[in-house]
Amino acid sequence: MRATARGWTAAWLVVFVLVQVAAFLVTWRVAVHTELGQWVDTVALTGNRIGQDRIDEPVDRILNAMSVVSLLAATAVIGFIALMRGRIALAITATLLIAGANVTTQLLKYGLSRPDLGIDLARIYAGNSLPSGHAAVAASVAVALVLVLPAKVRAFGAFVGAGYAAAAGVATLSAGWHRPSDALAAFLVVGVWAALAGLVLLFTQREQAQFSTADAHRVASTVLGVGGVIALVIAGLSLGWLTDLRAVEPEELTRRALFVAYAGSAAGIAGTMAVVMALVLAVVHRLVPRYQG
């Protein structure tokens, strides 16, 4: 039974990796290499000026809190929590998850190209910005924290972490630092690394390790997953409505259209992070068993 359960869990993790890699490639291809994708991103980014004066301060606080020093500090805290629980392999894996996700994000950002399709002329010389480094930092720390937290507070940590990462992703859009597809791509990169970290944890477990279904947090993962899917549907409907206006220049769109683009993109960012976190929460009790054996 133990070998069978481990085999099924490994299979699901491999599926998670493949699905998220495919989603990343689709996001990158559509958002960066098609006129419609670039237009939608540009409209959403243009819409960030609506109510910007009211949210400038919280947005700055969220983004300014992310730095190399804060990332190292968060990684140290996460490793310390795992070590306090006597989980050396978990501490190492969580650290590798954070490092791997953020290094991959930076390599992709500087390695991928962004063709000039004549859409976003104001940022034509900025180059590629996908994936978002800030969104990757927030999401990787959030996911790693869920891995190392004790089961009793894991669900709470998942909601807080997903909310924080989603807020960081939306903040990059609100500040005009990143297009919405940049944050989506960053969350998918983190999701891939989370699944890879899960495989490492799974195959470093002792044969006597036992997990409890009481630690599964099915309700919490379902709420996150369903909430995320609903947000993604809202985002799809919002951006689908915008496609009828694609002949109009972003700067010439009405306030209503810009708001729909911005709000729909924010929903897509939050929904993506919620789904990624739901997948992590649904399987983490099998990766970090209560009893190590």
N, C-alpha and C positions, 0 to 999 in steps of 0.2 A: 504493500500500500504506500509506503514511504517513497519508493522509487517511482511508482506510478504518478503520485502527486507531484513530485519534483519534475518529472518529464512533462506533465501537462502545463505546469507553471512556466517551464522553460519555453515550451511551444508558444504560449501566450505572449511571453516577453519578446520572442523573435517576431511574432506578428505585430506587436506594438512598434518595434523598431522599423519594420518594413512599411507599415502604414504611415508612420510619421515622416519617414524619409520621402515617401511618395507625396505626402501632403506638402512637404517643404519644396520639393521640385515643382509641383503644380503652382504653389504660391509664387515662387521665384519666376517661373516661366510666364505666368499670366500677368503678374504685377510689374515685372521689369521689362519683358520682351514683347508686350502687346500694347497697342495704342490705347485700348479700352482700359487696361490695367493701370497704365501710367496716368490716364485721365482721372480715373476714380481716386487714386492715391492723391493726386494733385488737388482735386476738389475737396477731399476730406481735410487735407493740410491747409487749404485756403479757409475752410470753415472754422478753423481753430480760433479765428479772431473774434467769433461771436462770444461775448461774455468773458473775453480773455482778461480784462482788467480785474474781474472778481476772483479769478482763480490763479492769478500770477504768483501770489505768495505761497499757497500750499504746493503748487507745482514746483516752484524753486526749491522749497524745503525737501521735497521728495527726491528731486534729481541731484541736489547738492549733497545729499546724504550718501550718495553712491560715489565711491572713490576707490583707488587701489588699497588705501589704508583700511577703509571700512570693510572692503571685501576680505582682506586678510584677517581682520579682527573677527568678522562673522564666521569665517572658515575655522579659525582657532576655537571659537566658542562651540561650534558644531562638533569639532573633533573632541573637545573636552567633554561634552555631554556623552558622546559615545564611549569614551574611555572611562568615565565615571560609572557607566553601566557595565564595564568589563568587556566591551565589544571592540577589540583592537581592529579586526577586519572591517567592521562597520565604519570606524573612524577613518581608516585609510581609504575605503571605497567612497565615502561621502566627500572626502577631500578631493579625490580623483574626479568625481562627478562635477564638482564646482570648477576645478581647473580645466578639465576636458571641455566642458560646455563653453566656457569663456574663451579658451584658446581657439576652439573651433569657430566660434562666432567671429573672432577677429581675423582669422585666416580666410573665412568665407567673405567677410566684408571687403578685404583688400584683394582677394583673388577673383571675385566675380566682377563682371563688367556690366555697365548700364548703358545701353545704346541710346543715342539721342533720336527720339521720334518726334521732336518738335512739340512736345506737350508741356513740359515744365521748364520753360526757358529761364525762369528766375534762378533755378538751381542747376543749370546745365553744366557748370564747371565743378559742382560739388562731388560728382562721381557717384559710385554705388554706396548706398547706406544700409543695405540689407545683409545680414540681420542687425538688429539694434543691440549694441553692447550693454546699455543700461537695462534694457528689458531682460537680457540674458543673465546679468548679475542678480537682479531681483528674483527671477524665477529659479535659478540654480540654487541660491541660498534657501529659498522657500522649500523646494523639493528635498534638498539635503537635510533640512531641519526636520521635516516629516519623517524621514528615514531613521533619524537618531532619537526622536522623542519616544518616551515610554507610551505604551498602548493607551493608557488612561487619558492622556492629553493629546493624542495623535490627531484625532478628528478636529479638535479645536485649532491645533496648529495648522492643519490643512486649510481650514477656512481663512484663518488670519494670513497665512502665507500666500494663498491664491489671491486674496483681496489685495495684499500689498503688491504682489507682482503685477496684477491687472492694473492697479493704480499707477504703478511705475510705467507700464506700457502706454497707458492713456496719457500720462504726463509728458512723455516724449513727443506725442502728437500735439498736445496742448501748447507745449513750448516751441513747437515748430522745428524740433531737432530731428524727428524721424517721421516717415510715412507710416500709415497703419500696417502695411504689409511687412515692414521691418520688425515690428513687435511680434506679429504672428509668427514670422520665420524664427525669431529668437526663441519663442516658447517651444516650437517644434524641435529645435536643436537641443534644448534642455530635455525635452521629452525623450528624445533618442538616447541621450546620455543616461537618463534615469533608467530606461529599460536595460541598457548595457550594464549599468551598475547593479541592477537587479540580478542579471545573469551571473555576475561575479559573486554576489552575495549568496546566490542559490547554490553554486557549485563549491563554495568554501564552507558550507554548513557541515556540521558533524552529522553522521548517520543517525545519531540518537536524538537530534534536535526535534522538538515537537512544537507545532503551532496550535493555537486555540482559535476556533471559529468565533469565540466571544470577542476576539480582537479584530474581526473583519471590518467593522464599521460600515456595514452594508447600507444603512440608512443615510449616513453622511456622504458616502461615495455616490449613492444614487441621487441625492439632492444636488451635489456638485455637478454630476454628469448631466442630469436632466436640465438643471439651470443653465449649464453651458450650452447645451444643444438648443434650448429656447433662445438664448442670446444670439447664437449663430444663425438661427432661422430669421430672427429679427434683422440681423445684419444683412443677410441675403436678400430679404424683401426690400429693405431700405436701399441697398445698392442696386438691386434690380430695377427699382423705380427710377433711379437716376440714369440708367442707360438710355432712356428715351430722350435725355437732354444732352447726349454726348457730342452733338454738333455745336453746342454752345461753349465758348471759352470759360474756364473756371472763374475768372474775375468778373464775368458778366452774368453769372447765375444769381438768382434771387436769394434773399436771406433764408427763405424756407428750404431751398434746395441745398444750400451750404450746411444748414443745421442738420438736415437728414443725412448728408454725407458724413458729417463729423460724428453725430450720435450713432449712426449705423456702424461706423468704423470702430468707435469705442466699444459698442456691443460685441463686435467681432473679436476685438482684442481680449475683452473680459471672458467671452465665451470660450475662446481657445485655451486660455489659462485654466479655466474651470474644468474643462474636459481633460486636459493633461494631468491636473492634480487629482481628478476623480480616478483616473486609471492608476495612478501611483497609490492612492489610498486603498483602492480595491484589492491590490496584490501585496502590499507591504507587509501584512501580517505573516505571509508565507516566506518572505525574504528575511525578516528579522523576527525569528520565533521567540516566544516568551521563554521557553526552556531550551538552552543550548545543548543540553545533554552532557 
